[in-house]
Amino acid sequence: QVQLVESGGGLVQAGGSLRLSCAASGSILRINNMGWYRQAPGKSRELVAAITSGRSTNYADSVKGRFSISRDNAWKTVYLQMNSLKPEDTAVYYCNADILDSRWFQRDSWGQGTQVTVSS
């Protein structure tokens, strides 16, 4: 069984920083793309940032220059460093990973979500 567990969310004032982490566990052969999505109340889930196994990255325009995604392949972990946070960044943040498990089954896996709240 493959599992993604996020941590690092919380309440922060505008202009502050948070660092999200997401660790993958289970019978994993390979992790391809990893990413972070977010969903605000009443809105659709949107891509925030993504990183390939080769560490190429892409970001939503709204977070460019403020957020940074990175990964540690040895620890099967992806991070999202969020700086200069704004109230509009308030959302539930979800980790996503494209995982090949030990049964050679390719799966699109999701974490349970972590709340980020930015106060003005």
Beta strands, then each sheet from edge to edge (+ up, - down):
strand 1: 3-7
strand 2: 10-13
strand 3: 18-25
strand 4: 28-39
strand 5: 46-51
strand 6: 57-59
strand 7: 67-72
strand 8: 77-82
strand 9: 91-101
strand 10: 106-110
strand 11: 114-119
sheet 1: 1+ 3- 8+ 7-
sheet 2: 2+ 11+ 9- 4+ 5- 6+
sheet 3: 2+ 11+ 9- 10+
end
